[in-house]
Amino acid sequence: MNDLSSALKRRFNTVILPNPESLAEEVDIVQRRVTSFGRVLELPMEQPALEEIRRIVTIFRELRAGLTEDGKNKLKIPSGSLSTAEAISVVSSGIALAAHFGDGELKAHDVASSLIGAVVKDPVQDSLVWKEYLETVMKERSDWKDLYRACREQS
């Protein structure tokens, strides 16, 4: 990734926003923005699947922190930022896929490729980080088996 030149940087205002403090706050932000985008894009959708959003945000938060929510597993941190905006993009992409190529209901296979793309920016380092997360964290969560399988197929 290349930084902007100083001349170009002077032409823009840069706003750096902190990550939301809690999982609930970040999930709420993602859900509201995705719902708003869905209306603007006129996607034939129901309310975004809260559980799918919660799983994506959890993955992003854990990888950003380098630690699982329960504090039991230390994780390698990927090179990307895994921002709330990227979570919004992953969910929005999944909803578009579900609306146009699925049954309109957001499912794990609809978000898998975008999720992997958000995490794996550096094909060498981040691939290792992602595979470790997939096999040591996601695989062990019994209610995440569908997401694990979908991501495993895409990896």
Secondary structure, DSSP 8 states (H G I E B T S, - for coil): -----HHHHTTS--------SSHHHHHHHHHHHHHHHHHHTT----S--HHHHHHHHHHHHHHHHTB-TTS--B----SS---HHHHHHHHHHHHHHHHHHSSSS--HHHHHHHHHHHH-SSTTHHHHHHHHHHHHTGGG-GGGHHHHHHHHHH-
